[in-house]
Amino acid sequence: MPKYSLVVPIYNEEENIPEMYRRLSAVMDRLDRRSELILVNDGSRDRSLQLIRDLYRQDNRVCYLSFARNFGHQVAVSAGLQYARGEAVMVLDADLQDPPELIPYLIDLWQQGFEVVYAQRRRRKEENWFKRLCAYTFYRFLNYLTDTKIPPDTGDFCLMDRQVVDVLNSMPERDRYLRGLRAWVGFRQTAFLFDRDPRFAGEVKYTFRKSLALAINALVSFSKVPLRIATYLGLVAAAIALFMAILVFYWRVFYPGSPLTGYAAILIAIFFLGAVQ
């Protein structure tokens, strides 16, 4: 049974895999107990899977999962957590923006008694001002709307104790926002500050569209505000439908030949169905 598990989601990272493995392997060699490296191929269309299989054949610490198509970063991480066997489980990206050399520092904090050690970004090297502004605004806005306080400027780079991983694995959520779930489950948590590196090679996989989808998922999953807004809009639509029904009744009684009643009935049906939805 391994002491440490390292989970790395991979999507079209053929340029980064050799360097990622070299640096992770060096870190694993320094760890005092047996460790495992779980590579999750998220439906890559380049040579990533071939390189992963080569690593699996040459290093018995490497195991891998491979998806038939691209399911997304959060699904890949969740799958890796399901298969991780270590007493401490670490998650990091394959692009080397999360430096593998920081893993021993996360382990030190875990050995001090913390069950979750999340890496908190002090600086984001080579990220444009717009992306930094969006990230800064999103985390503050999310924490303003939610009861669960998610540490700002954090990603999926973290260490989690076996107990935490077991709790996460037992949750039924399909569309996961793991940073939020990690904060929600509780346990003793602490931050490790670091400067995030630029990508070693290749293009950014988290496009603006994917980042926006993740942000919306986080808001819907951890805030009651969207549900409340939908409820209020439904009540407004129901009130409009009721008001128009009264008007139609009035027109049919006092102006039976008016053509407006037919159009009004259609609008009433639209507003009523909208309110029900």
C-alpha positions as CSV (number, residue, x, y, z in Angstrom):
1,M,0.0,0.0,0.0
2,P,1.6,3.3,-1.0
3,K,2.1,6.1,1.5
4,Y,1.6,8.9,-1.0
5,S,-0.6,9.1,-4.2
6,L,0.0,11.8,-6.8
7,V,-3.0,12.4,-9.2
8,V,-2.3,14.2,-12.4
9,P,-5.1,15.0,-15.0
10,I,-3.8,15.1,-18.5
11,Y,-5.3,16.5,-21.7
12,N,-3.1,17.0,-24.8
13,E,0.1,17.4,-22.8
14,E,2.6,15.5,-24.9
15,E,5.1,18.4,-24.7
16,N,5.0,18.5,-20.9
17,I,4.8,14.8,-20.0
18,P,8.5,13.9,-20.2
19,E,9.6,16.9,-18.1
20,M,6.7,16.5,-15.7
21,Y,7.7,12.8,-15.1
22,R,11.4,13.7,-14.7
23,R,10.6,16.2,-12.0
24,L,7.9,14.2,-10.3
25,S,10.1,11.1,-10.3
26,A,12.9,13.0,-8.7
27,V,10.5,14.1,-5.9
28,M,9.1,10.6,-5.5
29,D,12.7,9.2,-5.1
30,R,13.3,11.5,-2.2
31,L,10.1,10.5,-0.3
32,D,10.7,8.2,2.6
33,R,7.9,5.8,1.7
34,R,6.5,4.0,-1.4
35,S,4.4,6.3,-3.6
36,E,2.3,6.0,-6.7
37,L,1.7,8.3,-9.7
38,I,-1.8,8.2,-11.2
39,L,-2.0,9.7,-14.6
40,V,-5.6,10.4,-15.9
41,N,-5.8,10.7,-19.6
42,D,-8.8,12.9,-20.3
43,G,-9.4,11.9,-23.9
44,S,-6.2,13.4,-25.3
45,R,-6.0,13.6,-29.1
46,D,-2.2,13.9,-29.3
47,R,0.5,11.4,-28.2
48,S,-0.2,11.8,-24.5
49,L,-1.7,8.3,-24.0
50,Q,1.2,6.7,-25.8
51,L,3.7,8.5,-23.6
52,I,1.7,7.6,-20.5
53,R,1.7,3.9,-21.5
54,D,5.5,4.1,-22.0
55,L,5.9,5.5,-18.4
56,Y,3.6,2.7,-17.1
57,R,5.8,0.0,-18.7
58,Q,9.1,1.5,-17.4
59,D,8.1,2.5,-13.8
60,N,6.0,0.3,-11.6
61,R,5.0,3.3,-9.5
62,V,3.0,4.7,-12.5
63,C,-0.6,3.7,-13.1
64,Y,-3.1,5.3,-15.4
65,L,-6.7,5.8,-16.4
66,S,-7.8,6.7,-19.9
67,F,-11.2,8.2,-20.9
68,A,-12.8,7.4,-24.2
69,R,-13.4,11.1,-24.7
70,N,-12.7,14.4,-23.0
71,F,-14.9,14.7,-19.9
72,G,-13.2,17.7,-18.3
73,H,-10.6,18.5,-15.7
74,Q,-12.8,18.1,-12.6
75,V,-14.1,14.7,-13.8
76,A,-10.5,13.6,-14.4
77,V,-9.4,14.6,-11.0
78,S,-12.4,12.9,-9.4
79,A,-11.6,9.7,-11.2
80,G,-8.0,9.8,-10.0
81,L,-9.1,10.3,-6.4
82,Q,-11.3,7.2,-6.7
83,Y,-8.3,5.1,-7.6
84,A,-5.8,6.7,-5.2
85,R,-4.7,4.4,-2.4
86,G,-2.2,6.5,-0.5
87,E,-2.6,7.8,3.1
88,A,-2.0,11.3,1.6
89,V,-3.2,12.2,-1.9
90,M,-1.8,15.1,-3.9
91,V,-3.4,16.7,-7.0
92,L,-1.4,18.8,-9.4
93,D,-1.6,19.7,-13.1
94,A,0.6,18.3,-15.9
95,D,1.7,21.7,-17.3
96,L,4.2,22.3,-14.4
97,Q,2.5,25.5,-13.3
98,D,2.2,23.7,-9.9
99,P,5.9,23.0,-9.1
100,P,6.4,19.3,-8.1
101,E,9.3,20.4,-5.9
102,L,6.8,21.9,-3.4
103,I,5.3,18.5,-2.6
104,P,7.7,17.8,0.4
105,Y,6.5,21.1,1.9
106,L,2.9,20.0,1.6
107,I,3.8,16.7,3.2
108,D,5.5,18.5,6.1
109,L,2.3,20.4,6.9
110,W,0.3,17.2,6.7
111,Q,2.7,15.5,9.1
112,Q,2.1,18.4,11.5
113,G,-1.6,17.4,11.7
114,F,-3.4,19.3,8.8
115,E,-5.7,17.1,6.8
116,V,-6.0,19.5,3.9
117,V,-3.0,21.6,2.6
118,Y,-4.0,23.7,-0.3
119,A,-1.5,25.7,-2.4
120,Q,-2.5,29.4,-2.5
121,R,-1.1,31.5,-5.3
122,R,0.9,34.5,-4.2
123,R,1.7,35.5,-7.8
124,R,0.6,34.2,-11.2
125,K,3.6,34.5,-13.5
126,E,2.9,35.4,-17.2
127,E,-0.9,35.7,-16.8
128,N,-2.4,38.7,-18.3
129,W,-4.1,41.4,-16.3
130,F,-7.6,40.4,-17.5
131,K,-7.3,36.8,-16.3
132,R,-5.9,37.9,-12.9
133,L,-8.7,40.4,-12.5
134,C,-11.3,37.8,-13.4
135,A,-9.8,35.3,-10.9
136,Y,-9.6,37.9,-8.1
137,T,-13.2,39.1,-8.7
138,F,-14.6,35.6,-9.0
139,Y,-13.3,34.2,-5.7
140,R,-14.4,37.3,-3.7
141,F,-17.8,37.3,-5.4
142,L,-18.3,33.6,-4.7
143,N,-17.4,34.0,-1.1
144,Y,-19.8,36.9,-0.7
145,L,-22.6,34.8,-2.0
146,T,-21.9,31.5,-0.3
147,D,-21.8,30.2,3.3
148,T,-18.8,28.0,2.5
149,K,-15.7,30.1,2.4
150,I,-13.5,28.9,-0.4
151,P,-9.9,30.1,0.0
152,P,-9.2,32.7,-2.7
153,D,-6.5,32.3,-5.3
154,T,-6.4,28.5,-5.0
155,G,-6.6,25.8,-7.6
156,D,-6.6,22.0,-7.4
157,F,-3.0,21.8,-6.3
158,C,-3.3,20.4,-2.8
159,L,-2.6,17.5,-0.4
160,M,-5.6,15.7,1.2
161,D,-5.6,13.1,4.0
162,R,-7.1,9.7,3.3
163,Q,-10.1,10.6,5.4
164,V,-10.8,13.7,3.3
165,V,-10.5,11.7,0.0
166,D,-12.8,9.0,1.3
167,V,-15.5,11.6,2.1
168,L,-15.1,13.3,-1.3
169,N,-15.3,9.9,-3.0
170,S,-18.6,9.1,-1.2
171,M,-20.3,12.2,-2.5
172,P,-22.9,11.7,-5.2
173,E,-22.3,14.9,-7.1
174,R,-21.6,14.5,-10.8
175,D,-20.7,18.1,-11.9
176,R,-18.1,18.8,-9.3
177,Y,-16.3,21.9,-8.2
178,L,-13.6,20.2,-6.2
179,R,-12.1,23.4,-4.7
180,G,-15.5,24.1,-3.2
181,L,-16.1,20.5,-2.0
182,R,-12.7,20.5,-0.5
183,A,-13.5,23.6,1.6
184,W,-17.1,22.3,2.4
185,V,-16.0,19.0,3.9
186,G,-14.2,20.7,6.8
187,F,-11.3,19.0,8.6
188,R,-8.2,20.9,9.6
189,Q,-7.0,22.9,6.7
190,T,-4.1,25.3,6.0
191,A,-2.6,27.2,3.1
192,F,0.9,27.0,1.6
193,L,1.8,30.1,-0.3
194,F,3.7,29.8,-3.6
195,D,4.4,31.6,-6.8
196,R,2.7,29.9,-9.7
197,D,5.0,29.2,-12.7
198,P,4.2,29.7,-16.3
199,R,3.4,26.7,-18.4
200,F,6.4,24.6,-19.3
201,A,5.2,24.1,-22.9
202,G,2.0,24.0,-25.0
203,E,-1.2,26.0,-24.9
204,V,-3.5,26.7,-22.0
205,K,-6.2,24.1,-21.8
206,Y,-8.6,26.1,-19.6
207,T,-10.0,28.5,-22.1
208,F,-12.2,31.4,-21.1
209,R,-15.3,29.4,-22.1
210,K,-14.2,26.5,-19.8
211,S,-13.3,28.8,-17.0
212,L,-16.7,30.5,-17.3
213,A,-18.5,27.1,-17.2
214,L,-16.6,26.2,-14.1
215,A,-17.4,29.5,-12.5
216,I,-21.2,29.1,-13.2
217,N,-21.0,25.5,-11.8
218,A,-19.4,26.8,-8.7
219,L,-22.1,29.5,-8.2
220,V,-24.9,27.1,-8.8
221,S,-23.4,24.4,-6.6
222,F,-22.4,26.5,-3.6
223,S,-24.8,29.5,-3.6
224,K,-28.6,29.7,-2.9
225,V,-28.8,33.0,-4.8
226,P,-29.4,31.5,-8.3
227,L,-32.2,29.4,-6.8
228,R,-33.7,32.4,-5.0
229,I,-33.6,34.5,-8.2
230,A,-35.3,31.7,-10.1
231,T,-38.0,31.5,-7.4
232,Y,-38.6,35.2,-7.3
233,L,-38.8,35.4,-11.1
234,G,-41.3,32.5,-11.0
235,L,-43.4,34.4,-8.5
236,V,-43.3,37.5,-10.6
237,A,-44.4,35.5,-13.7
238,A,-47.2,33.9,-11.7
239,A,-48.4,37.3,-10.5
240,I,-48.4,38.7,-14.1
241,A,-50.3,35.6,-15.3
242,L,-52.9,36.1,-12.5
243,F,-53.3,39.8,-13.2
244,M,-53.7,39.2,-17.0
245,A,-56.3,36.4,-16.2
246,I,-58.3,38.9,-14.2
247,L,-58.1,41.4,-17.1
248,V,-59.2,38.7,-19.6
249,F,-62.2,37.8,-17.4
250,Y,-63.1,41.5,-17.2
251,W,-62.8,42.0,-21.0
252,R,-64.9,38.9,-21.8
253,V,-67.7,40.0,-19.4
254,F,-67.8,43.6,-20.5
255,Y,-66.4,43.5,-24.0
256,P,-67.3,40.0,-25.3
257,G,-66.4,40.8,-28.9
258,S,-62.9,42.0,-28.3
259,P,-60.1,40.2,-30.2
260,L,-57.6,41.0,-27.4
261,T,-58.9,38.2,-25.2
262,G,-57.4,35.5,-27.5
263,Y,-53.9,37.1,-27.5
264,A,-54.1,37.6,-23.8
265,A,-54.9,33.9,-23.2
266,I,-51.8,33.0,-25.1
267,L,-49.7,35.4,-23.0
268,I,-51.3,34.0,-19.8
269,A,-50.3,30.5,-20.8
270,I,-46.7,31.6,-21.5
271,F,-46.3,33.4,-18.2
272,F,-48.0,30.6,-16.2
273,L,-45.8,27.9,-17.8
274,G,-42.7,30.1,-17.2
275,A,-43.7,30.4,-13.5
276,V,-44.2,26.7,-13.2
277,Q,-40.7,26.0,-14.7
